[in-house]
C-alpha cells in the first residue's frame, strides 16, 4: 500500500545516490480555487448537476497531496460527511478524470490511485512497502526523446515513467524509509517518527 508522496527536486536524480533530494511541495499543481473553477466550468459545459456530497468529495480531493485510493478518499470525506458512499466517491473521481482535473494511476498493487492532474512528473515506487516518490529529471526526458528519434524518428507526445525499486529500509540499509526520515504522514494519516 502506498504510504506517502514526496516530490523530488527537479533534476534531482543522480548516479550513486540511494535517495533523491526531497522537497515538501514543488508548486506544480494549480491552487484549489483554480481547480474548483475548472470543475464548475466542466459541470456547466456538460450540464451536470452537483450535490453537497459530490462537492465535499471534490473539495477534499483538491486538498490532498498524496496519491489517494477511493477508500482513502472516502475515509477522509466521511469524517465530516458520514453518509457519503463508495459509489459516489468512485463516480466523482471518474468525473474529475474526465474533466482532466485528476489522473488515475496503477502502481502494481491492484488498487487505482488518483492524483491532481498537473505538470508532468515520474514515479519511483518501493515494490515492497509501497512508498511513492515523485520526481523530475531533465536528463531522463532528453534521453527518452533521443531514444524515440533513434528508433525511427518518433516524437514523444506523452509517457508514463515508473521505476519500481526497494527503499533503503526494505534493503536492510536503514531502519526507516525516506518518507519516515523526513517525518511524512502515511496514507492512514499517522505521523511517521
LUMDO-621953 format. One line per 2 residues: number of its first residue (from 1); their letters; for each residue x, z, y of N, C-alpha, C. Coordinates in Angstrom, 3 decimals. Layout:
BEGIN
NUM> A> X:Z:Y:X:Z:Y:X:Z:Y | ...
***
This chain:
BEGIN
1> XX> 0.844:0.000:-1.178:0.000:0.000:0.000:0.887:0.000:1.238 | 0.555:-0.791:2.218:1.354:-0.878:3.428:1.254:0.425:4.193
3> XX> 2.403:0.913:4.657:2.404:2.196:5.324:2.372:2.087:6.832 | 3.057:1.145:7.401:3.140:1.093:8.848:3.621:-0.273:9.290
5> XX> 3.482:-0.552:10.542:4.014:-1.779:11.112:5.029:-1.369:12.155 | 6.175:-1.974:12.105:7.176:-1.770:13.130:7.610:-3.141:13.590
7> XX> 7.889:-3.274:14.841:8.306:-4.556:15.366:9.802:-4.516:15.628 | 10.488:-5.535:15.156:11.935:-5.593:15.359:12.234:-6.371:16.629
9> XX> 13.328:-6.015:17.254:13.742:-6.702:18.473:13.998:-8.171:18.176 | 13.696:-9.031:19.123:13.864:-10.466:18.936:15.310:-10.779:18.599
11> XX> 15.478:-11.562:17.541:16.813:-11.924:17.122:17.557:-10.776:16.468 | 16.846:-9.729:16.052:17.490:-8.522:15.572:18.064:-8.592:14.186
13> XX> 17.718:-9.576:13.397:18.234:-9.628:12.033:19.663:-10.157:12.061 | 20.584:-9.377:11.522:21.961:-9.824:11.445:22.487:-9.549:10.061
15> XX> 23.519:-10.272:9.674:24.102:-10.098:8.333:24.713:-8.717:8.187 | 24.619:-8.188:6.949:25.286:-6.957:6.629:24.565:-5.700:7.070
17> XX> 23.400:-5.809:7.639:22.672:-4.629:8.090:21.594:-4.305:7.082 | 21.359:-3.025:6.854:20.329:-2.639:5.898:18.977:-2.445:6.572
19> XX> 18.963:-2.327:7.876:17.694:-2.157:8.578:17.747:-2.944:9.875 | 16.611:-3.458:10.283:16.526:-4.186:11.539:16.364:-3.206:12.685
21> XX> 16.915:-3.488:13.863:16.670:-2.617:15.006:15.195:-2.692:15.374 | 14.561:-1.552:15.548:13.124:-1.500:15.757:12.789:-1.022:17.155
23> XX> 11.693:-1.537:17.673:11.159:-1.059:18.941:9.698:-0.739:18.732 | 9.150:0.127:19.563:7.753:0.551:19.410:6.771:-0.603:19.526
25> XX> 6.881:-1.394:20.575:5.901:-2.448:20.826:6.568:-3.542:21.623 | 6.563:-4.738:21.110:7.210:-5.844:21.797:6.330:-6.444:22.880
27> XX> 5.074:-5.999:22.985:4.193:-6.514:24.020:3.692:-7.910:23.753 | 3.768:-8.364:22.513:3.372:-9.732:22.194:1.878:-9.937:22.258
29> XX> 1.120:-8.978:21.822:-0.316:-9.173:21.716:-1.000:-8.957:23.047 | -2.079:-9.692:23.284:-2.825:-9.530:24.524:-3.410:-8.128:24.648
31> XX> -3.714:-7.742:25.853:-4.337:-6.445:26.128:-5.744:-6.405:25.531 | -6.218:-5.216:25.118:-7.577:-5.106:24.557:-8.660:-5.676:25.486
33> XX> -8.503:-5.513:26.789:-9.502:-6.046:27.730:-9.581:-7.567:27.646 | -8.409:-8.212:27.562:-8.381:-9.680:27.442:-8.993:-10.113:26.109
35> XX> -8.636:-9.406:25.039:-9.186:-9.716:23.724:-10.701:-9.573:23.726 | -11.181:-8.514:24.358:-12.627:-8.266:24.405:-13.333:-9.407:25.161
37> XX> -12.719:-9.882:26.236:-13.288:-11.009:26.974:-13.358:-12.270:26.133 | -12.312:-12.521:25.367:-12.309:-13.688:24.479:-13.360:-13.533:23.377
39> XX> -13.549:-12.306:22.889:-14.571:-12.021:21.884:-15.963:-12.314:22.446 | -16.228:-11.829:23.651:-17.536:-12.056:24.284:-17.782:-13.552:24.505
41> XX> -16.747:-14.284:24.910:-16.878:-15.736:25.112:-17.173:-16.433:23.785 | -16.528:-15.998:22.709:-16.775:-16.567:21.385:-18.229:-16.339:20.973
43> XX> -18.707:-15.110:21.133:-20.097:-14.805:20.780:-21.067:-15.670:21.574 | -20.818:-15.817:22.871:-21.694:-16.636:23.716:-21.655:-18.096:23.291
45> XX> -20.455:-18.614:23.025:-20.301:-20.004:22.619:-21.025:-20.302:21.304 | -20.965:-19.358:20.373:-21.606:-19.528:19.067:-23.051:-19.033:19.053
47> XX> -23.503:-18.520:20.186:-24.873:-17.983:20.321:-25.156:-16.896:19.284 | -24.181:-16.005:19.159:-24.307:-14.896:18.217:-24.674:-13.620:18.952
49> XX> -25.546:-12.855:18.344:-25.886:-11.553:18.896:-24.869:-10.535:18.397 | -24.803:-9.429:19.079:-23.918:-8.371:18.640:-24.699:-7.074:18.537
51> XX> -24.102:-6.123:17.847:-24.730:-4.816:17.680:-23.729:-3.753:18.113 | -24.206:-2.549:18.292:-23.324:-1.440:18.653:-22.288:-1.218:17.554
53> XX> -22.691:-1.351:16.293:-21.749:-1.173:15.193:-20.659:-2.238:15.230 | -21.045:-3.480:15.428:-20.059:-4.566:15.471:-19.090:-4.348:16.632
55> XX> -19.604:-3.941:17.773:-18.733:-3.704:18.928:-17.786:-2.535:18.687 | -18.249:-1.505:17.979:-17.378:-0.371:17.648:-16.244:-0.824:16.734
57> XX> -16.553:-1.704:15.805:-15.534:-2.252:14.891:-14.515:-3.068:15.674 | -14.999:-3.943:16.534:-14.120:-4.799:17.343:-13.232:-3.941:18.247
59> XX> -13.820:-2.959:18.909:-13.044:-2.088:19.799:-11.947:-1.355:19.033 | -12.283:-0.831:17.868:-11.287:-0.119:17.063:-10.198:-1.075:16.586
61> XX> -10.590:-2.261:16.140:-9.601:-3.236:15.667:-8.622:-3.598:16.779 | -9.122:-3.788:17.995:-8.249:-4.170:19.102:-7.290:-3.051:19.501
63> XX> -7.539:-1.836:19.031:-6.650:-0.700:19.335:-5.587:-0.467:18.256 | -5.745:-1.062:17.073:-4.780:-0.806:16.006:-3.484:-1.564:16.249
65> XX> -2.399:-0.971:15.795:-1.099:-1.611:15.952:-0.505:-2.007:14.612 | -1.157:-1.627:13.518:-0.632:-1.943:12.197:-1.486:-3.017:11.525
67> XX> -0.968:-3.524:10.414:-1.765:-4.410:9.573:-2.771:-3.500:8.886 | -4.035:-3.825:8.974:-5.062:-2.897:8.513:-5.988:-3.581:7.517
69> XX> -6.361:-2.849:6.489:-7.300:-3.372:5.494:-8.724:-3.085:5.961 | -9.667:-3.701:5.286:-11.072:-3.451:5.600:-11.385:-1.963:5.411
71> XX> -10.900:-1.393:4.322:-11.169:0.019:4.025:-10.573:0.937:5.078 | -9.363:0.630:5.525:-8.710:1.452:6.545:-9.450:1.363:7.877
73> XX> -9.872:0.160:8.246:-10.629:-0.001:9.488:-11.972:0.712:9.378 | -12.626:0.584:8.243:-13.899:1.267:8.017:-13.740:2.771:8.207
75> XX> -12.690:3.349:7.653:-12.468:4.793:7.777:-12.281:5.198:9.238 | -11.547:4.398:9.992:-11.338:4.696:11.414:-12.656:4.616:12.197
77> XX> -13.432:3.569:11.927:-14.692:3.380:12.653:-15.690:4.479:12.303 | -15.721:4.875:11.044:-16.688:5.890:10.594:-16.458:7.264:11.210
79> XX> -15.290:7.506:11.774:-15.049:8.793:12.440:-16.036:9.013:13.581 | -16.391:7.933:14.273:-17.345:8.029:15.384:-18.699:7.425:15.048
81> XX> -18.720:6.533:14.072:-19.951:5.828:13.702:-20.110:5.895:12.182 | -20.557:7.028:11.661:-20.573:7.245:10.207:-21.481:6.314:9.416
83> XX> -22.412:5.628:10.059:-23.342:4.766:9.323:-22.859:3.328:9.170 | -21.700:3.001:9.718:-21.157:1.645:9.591:-20.810:1.399:8.121
85> XX> -21.184:0.218:7.629:-20.940:-0.123:6.233:-19.796:-1.099:6.039 | -19.326:-1.167:4.821:-18.229:-2.053:4.443:-18.551:-3.506:4.792
87> XX> -19.753:-3.954:4.451:-20.127:-5.356:4.686:-20.091:-5.705:6.168 | -20.467:-4.768:7.026:-20.439:-5.016:8.472:-19.001:-5.183:8.953
89> XX> -18.095:-4.354:8.456:-16.685:-4.485:8.823:-16.145:-5.814:8.301 | -16.454:-6.145:7.065:-15.998:-7.404:6.463:-16.463:-8.604:7.295
91> XX> -17.748:-8.656:7.591:-18.295:-9.792:8.363:-17.714:-9.854:9.773 | -17.508:-8.704:10.389:-16.945:-8.680:11.742:-15.510:-9.177:11.739
93> XX> -14.727:-8.767:10.756:-13.348:-9.260:10.671:-13.317:-10.765:10.429 | -14.228:-11.276:9.620:-14.290:-12.724:9.400:-14.609:-13.456:10.706
95> XX> -15.508:-12.891:11.509:-15.810:-13.485:12.815:-14.581:-13.461:13.721 | -13.839:-12.346:13.708:-12.631:-12.253:14.528:-11.594:-13.287:14.102
97> XX> -11.484:-13.536:12.796:-10.577:-14.576:12.306:-11.066:-15.943:12.776 | -12.371:-16.201:12.634:-12.940:-17.482:13.079:-12.731:-17.695:14.577
99> XX> -12.733:-16.605:15.341:-12.553:-16.674:16.791:-11.071:-16.753:17.173 | -10.184:-16.782:16.184:-8.731:-16.810:16.402:-8.238:-15.557:17.129
101> XX> -8.936:-14.454:16.936:-8.533:-13.173:17.514:-7.868:-12.267:16.490 | -7.982:-12.619:15.213:-7.369:-11.855:14.129:-6.778:-12.833:13.132
103> XX> -5.779:-12.359:12.420:-5.174:-13.135:11.340:-5.281:-12.324:10.063 | -5.654:-13.001:8.990:-5.713:-12.356:7.683:-4.400:-12.603:6.963
105> XX> -3.858:-11.562:6.362:-2.597:-11.657:5.642:-2.736:-11.082:4.247 | -1.995:-11.649:3.316:-1.895:-11.138:1.946:-0.427:-10.814:1.715
107> XX> -0.122:-9.571:1.356:1.264:-9.167:1.158:1.569:-8.803:-0.288 | 0.864:-9.415:-1.224:1.190:-9.252:-2.627:0.628:-8.027:-3.301
109> XX> -0.161:-7.223:-2.584:-0.741:-6.031:-3.212:-2.209:-6.238:-3.564 | -2.693:-7.472:-3.431:-4.068:-7.790:-3.784:-5.090:-7.392:-2.743
111> XX> -4.631:-6.928:-1.599:-5.549:-6.464:-0.568:-5.316:-7.250:0.721 | -6.382:-7.798:1.269:-6.271:-8.510:2.539:-6.013:-7.499:3.650
113> XX> -5.123:-7.859:4.551:-4.836:-7.038:5.729:-5.001:-7.922:6.954 | -5.361:-7.289:8.043:-5.650:-8.025:9.264:-4.777:-7.494:10.390
115> XX> -4.416:-8.409:11.287:-3.676:-8.041:12.483:-4.221:-8.848:13.646 | -4.005:-8.352:14.846:-4.424:-9.080:16.035:-3.606:-10.361:16.111
117> XX> -4.279:-11.474:16.322:-3.582:-12.750:16.450:-2.792:-12.729:17.751 | -1.534:-13.071:17.664:-0.672:-13.059:18.841:0.450:-14.039:18.647
119> XX> 1.573:-13.749:19.284:2.733:-14.605:19.144:3.226:-14.620:17.711 | 3.901:-15.678:17.368:4.456:-15.834:16.027:5.476:-14.734:15.740
121> XX> 5.441:-14.245:14.515:6.448:-13.317:14.013:6.473:-13.433:12.494 | 7.534:-12.926:11.919:7.693:-12.952:10.471:7.571:-11.533:9.935
123> XX> 7.530:-11.402:8.615:7.333:-10.096:7.991:8.390:-9.811:6.940 | 8.839:-8.559:6.908:9.698:-8.029:5.859:8.899:-6.914:5.203
125> XX> 8.640:-7.050:3.903:7.763:-6.120:3.191:8.545:-5.454:2.068 | 8.480:-4.126:2.002:9.086:-3.436:0.867:8.183:-3.669:-0.335
127> XX> 8.759:-4.247:-1.389:7.981:-4.599:-2.578:7.538:-3.373:-3.365 | 8.097:-2.217:-3.067:7.726:-1.016:-3.802:6.817:-0.088:-2.990
129> XX> 7.232:0.303:-1.798:6.421:1.259:-1.018:5.417:0.566:-0.110 | 5.595:-0.748:0.149:4.633:-1.493:0.943:4.863:-1.467:2.436
131> XX> 5.938:-0.876:2.918:6.247:-0.868:4.342:6.308:-2.300:4.851 | 5.700:-2.570:5.989:5.697:-3.906:6.581:6.409:-3.832:7.925
133> XX> 7.469:-4.620:8.066:8.191:-4.722:9.325:7.955:-6.114:9.890 | 7.664:-6.185:11.163:7.538:-7.468:11.843:8.846:-7.743:12.559
135> XX> 9.266:-9.014:12.544:10.494:-9.360:13.250:10.439:-10.794:13.738 | 11.299:-11.086:14.690:11.511:-12.435:15.190:12.998:-12.697:15.129
137> XX> 13.367:-13.895:14.764:14.774:-14.246:14.727:14.911:-15.726:15.071 | 15.508:-16.006:16.210:15.661:-17.386:16.664:16.494:-18.226:15.695
139> XX> 17.474:-17.614:15.052:18.318:-18.347:14.105:17.493:-18.840:12.915 | 16.599:-17.997:12.408:15.724:-18.405:11.302:14.817:-19.548:11.741
141> XX> 14.278:-19.445:12.942:13.392:-20.506:13.448:14.139:-21.833:13.553 | 15.366:-21.800:14.081:16.157:-23.035:14.193:16.496:-23.596:12.820
143> XX> 16.830:-22.720:11.878:17.162:-23.161:10.526:15.972:-23.854:9.867 | 14.776:-23.321:10.039:13.573:-23.944:9.478:13.377:-25.344:10.053
145> XX> 13.607:-25.493:11.347:13.480:-26.812:11.988:14.504:-27.795:11.399 | 15.738:-27.338:11.232:16.793:-28.208:10.675:16.457:-28.614:9.249
147> XX> 15.971:-27.681:8.449:15.617:-27.989:7.059:14.486:-29.016:7.015 | 13.474:-28.833:7.851:12.355:-29.779:7.889:12.839:-31.179:8.269
149> XX> 13.747:-31.258:9.239:14.311:-32.552:9.633:15.110:-33.168:8.491 | 15.954:-32.366:7.859:16.820:-32.853:6.781:16.026:-33.337:5.583
151> XX> 14.871:-32.751:5.325:14.075:-33.122:4.154:13.121:-34.285:4.428 | 13.382:-35.040:5.447:12.593:-36.244:5.649:12.034:-36.413:7.052
153> XX> 12.587:-35.720:8.014:12.133:-35.914:9.390:10.847:-35.192:9.734 | 10.547:-34.129:9.035:9.342:-33.360:9.322:9.492:-32.577:10.624
155> XX> 8.377:-32.342:11.266:8.320:-31.465:12.438:7.428:-30.282:12.066 | 7.982:-29.088:12.091:7.233:-27.892:11.721:6.141:-27.638:12.758
157> XX> 4.902:-27.495:12.291:3.791:-27.187:13.195:3.302:-25.751:13.017 | 3.578:-25.166:11.842:3.215:-23.772:11.586:3.916:-23.330:10.312
159> XX> 4.098:-22.040:10.186:4.652:-21.495:8.950:4.375:-20.006:8.876 | 4.509:-19.486:7.662:4.467:-18.044:7.425:5.733:-17.698:6.668
161> XX> 6.439:-16.726:7.170:7.692:-16.328:6.549:7.575:-14.857:6.171 | 7.623:-14.587:4.880:7.522:-13.222:4.390:8.686:-12.960:3.451
163> XX> 9.435:-11.934:3.739:10.543:-11.517:2.888:10.116:-10.257:2.139 | 10.258:-10.273:0.823:9.950:-9.101:0.008:11.272:-8.503:-0.442
165> XX> 11.453:-7.229:-0.175:12.724:-6.565:-0.467:12.443:-5.118:-0.834 | 13.494:-4.359:-1.074:13.365:-2.924:-1.309:13.998:-2.199:-0.127
167> XX> 13.257:-1.256:0.448:13.771:-0.484:1.574:14.878:0.449:1.079 | 15.681:1.009:1.989:16.776:1.898:1.574:16.320:3.071:0.701
169> XX> 15.143:3.619:0.974:14.656:4.731:0.151:14.407:4.279:-1.282 | 13.747:3.148:-1.437:13.428:2.659:-2.776:14.678:2.200:-3.524
171> XX> 15.734:1.876:-2.805:17.005:1.503:-3.427:17.858:2.731:-3.728 | 17.391:3.925:-3.335:18.127:5.150:-3.583:19.257:5.392:-2.601
173> XX> 19.241:4.696:-1.447:20.309:4.830:-0.464:19.996:5.850:0.622 | 18.729:6.214:0.746:18.292:7.133:1.798:17.046:7.840:1.298
175> XX> 16.816:9.053:1.780:15.625:9.793:1.353:14.357:9.302:2.036 | 14.520:8.667:3.194:13.348:8.181:3.929:13.507:6.702:4.226
177> XX> 12.355:6.010:4.281:12.399:4.584:4.609:12.486:4.424:6.131 | 12.737:3.215:6.648:12.859:3.018:8.092:11.664:3.532:8.888
179> XX> 10.457:3.394:8.358:9.270:3.886:9.059:9.266:5.394:9.195 | 9.751:6.093:8.199:9.808:7.546:8.248:10.917:8.021:9.179
181> XX> 12.064:7.360:9.149:13.168:7.756:10.027:12.763:7.664:11.489 | 11.917:6.689:11.810:11.508:6.505:13.199:10.317:7.371:13.567
183> XX> 9.794:8.174:12.625:8.670:9.052:12.926:7.364:8.306:13.092 | 7.181:7.235:12.354:5.969:6.428:12.445:4.810:7.112:11.732
185> XX> 3.624:6.579:11.928:2.422:7.082:11.273:2.080:6.159:10.126 | 1.752:6.712:8.962:1.423:5.861:7.817:-0.017:5.366:7.918
187> XX> -0.412:4.488:7.005:-1.731:3.882:7.044:-2.835:4.902:6.939 | -2.567:6.056:6.313:-3.568:7.106:6.198:-3.696:7.950:7.436
189> XX> -2.868:7.685:8.463:-2.953:8.410:9.717:-2.075:9.640:9.773 | -1.249:9.885:8.750:-0.402:11.068:8.723:0.916:10.779:9.413
191> XX> 1.365:11.731:10.229:2.654:11.602:10.897:3.748:11.803:9.866 | 4.698:10.877:9.834:5.813:10.983:8.907:6.877:11.882:9.541
193> X> 7.619:12.654:8.739:8.661:13.554:9.278:9.810:12.788:9.895
***
